[in-house]
């Protein structure tokens, strides 16, 4: 289960007007990140290093992420299957400094879900769940199956925890901007660094299966995103719910892969119409995404979003019934001046196949940060 202590720290942080860490502490964290990134690069041979490093201004690679398997939409960089054990350890050490313990657990569970899918498929087979719209057909010229093919299990080479890729845009630096990308099927972390600051948008998380058994326990990679949202919508009174629940169906991510720069108008219930307890529940829900990053970055982000609560909206599309522990089948969106979060069950098996998006429309890929 996700660490309750970690969630307590994040929840406490949102009550502060400023980040918990001083500038000096954040700079020290940046130094550790850059050192770990350099150590990973040093572990690679020349060919691998060339595959991992891109120019910081390479916008084609910047946008090369998807909810599709890597055999359908190829990623840049190198994957875990292409690494030695020592290289894998160096990559995980880097991620462990960039991300929080909760973020690392979420990433690991998403990868474990991919292993489960490779072994067991889904009720519609390993090709199921390819949504339409923004997360739908692969970009032109990126179709077809990649990889070596034939790897055991119904998922073949399309799925598995070893098919997750790492790449850098720009060279790791404590001063110049650079970017870390890590992801594969149902995961795309796009993290831009500039000095002591880090921005983790846009980021896609997802899972299929969204609930599975591992070592005798039920694993739900996005369980908090489901349970906390359900608790929030069920806490609304009749008037609030009429505003929050949309009159039409939203069937998929609106700002998913391939939708960079697209603008949407906020709708639903304005958070200023929520009581204090409900606002706290919303912040705890937002922390499921913002808290993926390490403590310094997460605290700064949560302080920013808390300050903008009165300009934030919560919208829901779908059933409001359900119970904690079972994944919801409804779409929801949280939108503010510097935030868009979407949770979108997929139409093949809505309770067991989920895509989510986390964006800052003003600062995706750290564009505002790198202009400072």
N, C-alpha and C positions, 0 to 999 in steps of 0.2 A: 504494500500500500504506500501511497505517497506520504512523505513525512509531514506529520501534523506540526512539528516544530517549525519546519520551513514555511508552511502557510501562516503560522502565527507571526513569524518575523515579517513576512510580506504585508500581512494585514495591519500590523502595528506601524509599518513604514508609511502607509498611506495617510496616517494621521499627522505626519510631519509636513511642514511647509517646504523643507529642503531635504535633499538626500541625506541618508544616514552617514555615508562615508564622506570624509573631507576630500578636497581636491588632491591633497598629497596621497591619500590612501587610494583614490581612483587611479592616480598616475602609477602607483606601485602595482596595482592590478594590471594595468596596461603593459607594464614592463614584463610581468610574468607571462602574459598572453603572448607577447612578441617573442620572448625567449623560448616558449613552448612551440610556437610556430616555426621558429628558426631551427629548433632541434628536430622537428618533424621533417622539414625540408632537407636538413643535413643527412637524414637517414635514407633518403631516396638516391637512386642512381641518376645519371644525367638524363636518361630518357624519361624516367618517371617525373623528375623535377620539371622538365620541359612540358610534360602533359598537365601538370598541376598549376603552373604559373601562367597567368594571363595579364595583359595590360590592364591597368585600372580603368581605362576608358573603353574597354571592349564591351559594348552594350549588347552584342549578340550573346555572349556568354553570360552576361548579367541576367538576361531574361530566359536563360536555358534551364527552366525548372518546370515541373508539371506534377499533376496527380497520377499520371500514367506510369506504368512500369518502365524501367530504363531500357528494356528491350524494344519498347514501342517509341518512346521519346528519349533518344540518347542524351546523356549528361556529359559535361566536361569534367576533366580531372581524372583521378584514378579511384577505383573502388577497393573495398576490403579484400576481395578475392585476389586482387593484383598485388597485395602487400604481403610482406613477410610478417611473422608474429611481432618482431621488434617494431616494425613500421606501424602496425595496427596499434600497438601499445602507445607509441608516440602520438598517433592521431587521437586516441581516446584521452590521453593526458591533456592535450590541447583543449579538446571539447570540455573536459572536466574543469578547466579554469575559466573558459568562456561562459559556460552554462552553470546554473545552480544544480544542487542535488536533485531537486524536483524536475528540472529540465532534462537532466541526464536520464532520470528514470523514465520520463515520458518518451524520449527518443529511443531508449532501449526497448520499451514495450511496443512502440510502433514497429521497430525492426523485428521483434519477436512475433508480432502479428503476421508479418510478411513470411516468416518461416512457417507458421501454422498454415497460412494460405497456400504456400508452395506444397506442403505435405498433404493437405486435406481439401483444398479448393473451397468452393462455396456451394450453396444449394443450386446455383445456376452455373457452376463450373468456373474454372479459373479465368474465363473471359468476362464474367459477370461484373456488373457494377461500373461499366464505363459510361459515366453520365454524359448528358448533352449540354450544349451551351458552352460557357467559358471553360469548363473542365472537360469538354467532350472530345471531338476528333483531334488527333494529333496535328500539329502544324504541318503545312505543305512540305513535302520532302523529308518528313521525319517519321513516316509510317514504316511498317514492316517490323520484323522481329530481329533484335540484335543478339549479341552474345554467341556462345558456342553451341547452344541448343542441346537438347537431349538430357539435361541434368534431371535426375530422378524426381518423381512426384508429379501430380497433375499441373503444378505451376511452371514446370520446366525452368528455363533460364529467365523467366520474366519476374520472378519473385524470390526473395530471400534476404536475410540480414547481411549477406556478403556483397550485395549489389547496391551499396550506398557509397556515394562518391564525395570526395573532398577536392576543393579547388580554391585558389587564391586569385583575386584581381589586385594587382599591385603587390609589391614586396612588403612583408610585415614591417611596421615601423611605429615608433612611439610618437612620431610627429606628423609624417605624411599620411594621407588617407589610403586605406587599403580595405579589402573585403574578403571575408571568409564565407565560402558556400559549402554546405554539407546537406546531402539529401539523396533521395531515391524515390521509390514508390511510396506515396502518401507522406512524404516529408520533404520540405525545402526550407532550410534555414539560410537566409541571406543577411549577413551581419556585417555592417560597415563600421569601421573604426576611423576616428580622426582625433588624434591626441588621446586624451583620457576618456573620451566619450564613445559609446557604441550604440548602434541602432539596429534592431532586429526586425526590420520590415522591408519588403513583404515576406511573410512566413506562412507556409502551408503546413498544416498537420492533418492527419487522417488515419483511418484504420479500417481494415477488412481482413479478418473479423474484428469487430469492435468489442467483442467479448469472446474469450476463449479460455481453455483450461491449460495450465502449465504447472507441472509438479503438484498436482492435486488442488490448485487454487485457481479461482476465476480472475483473469486479468482483463481490465477495461482501460486501454490506453487513454481514452478521452472520457473516462467516467466522471471526473469532476466537472467537465464542461457540460455534461448532460444533467447530472444531479443538482448542481447549483442553479442552473437555469430553470429547471423544473420547480425547485423550491421558490425561486423568485417569482415566476409567473403565477404560481399557486398562492402566493402571499398577497397578490393584488386584489383590491376590492372590485366590485362589479363595474364601477365607473372607470377605474384604472384599466381593467382588463378590456373594456370596450375600446379604449384608445390604443392599447398595446397590440391587440390581436388584429392583424390586417384582414381586409375583406376579400383578399385574393390569395391564391396559392403561389408561394415561391418554391420552385422545384429544384434549384441548384444555386451554387455560388453565383453572385452577381459580379463580384470583383475578383474572380479566380484567376488561374493562369492565363496569360495573354491579354489581360484587361488592365495593364498598367496605364495610368493616366485617366481612366474613365471616372466620371463624376456621377454621383447619385445624390438625390435629395433625402434628408433625414425624414423619417416617418415613425409612427407609433406613439408611444408614451414618452413625454419629456420627463427626464429624471428629476427635475425640480418639482414634479407632481408626486414623487415618491416620498414616503416618510423616511426618517433617519435610519431605521432598521433596514428598510428595503434598499436604500442607497448603499449601506454597508454590505449587503448581500451582493449587489451589483459589482462593487469594487472587488469583493472576494472572487467573483466570477471572472472579472477582467484579469485578475492575477494568475489565472490558469495559463494565460498567454504571456503577459508581461513578466511573470515570475520564472519563465524558462531561462532568462538571462541571469547572470551572476548578481550578487546582492547589490553592488553599487549601481549597476545599470538598471536593475529592476526597481530599486528604491526611487531613483530619479524619475523613471517613467511613471511610476504610480503616483508620485507627488504631482507631476504634470497633469495626469488624467483626473485626479481628485479635484484639482483646482478648476477643472472645466466641467464638473458634473452638471451644473445648471444648464449647460449648453449641449448635453448629451441626451440621446434618445435610445429607447429600447423597443424593438418591434418583434412580433411573434407571428408565425404562420403555420397552423396545424393544430393537432390535438393538444389540449392542456392537461389531460388526464395522465396518470402514471404514478410510479412510485420510485423512490431512490433505489439504486441498484439495478434498474432496468433502463436501457438506453431509450431516450425519447425519439420520436419519429417526426418531430416538428423542426422547422427552420426558425432560426432567430438571428437578429442583428443588433449590435450595439454600435452607435455612431456618434462621434463628437467631432470637434474642430480638428483634432489630430489623431483620430482613431476610427477605424472600421473593423469590427469583428463579425464574422459570419460563421454559423454552424449549419451545415446542410446535409441531412441524411440523403443517401442516394436511393434512386427509385427501384433498384433491383431487390434490395433487402434493407429497408430503411433503418431498422433497429440494429443492424450489424455491419453497416458500411457507411462511414461518415467522412465528409471533407470539411475542414474549417480554414478560414483565412484570417490573418492578422495584418492590418495595414495602417500606415500613417500617410494619408493622401498628400500631406505637405512635405513628407520627408522619407518616402520610400527610397530604398537603396542609399539612404543618408544624403540625399541630394542637397537638402537645406544645410545639413551639418557640414558638408565639404565645401560649401560656399562661404562659410563664416571666416 
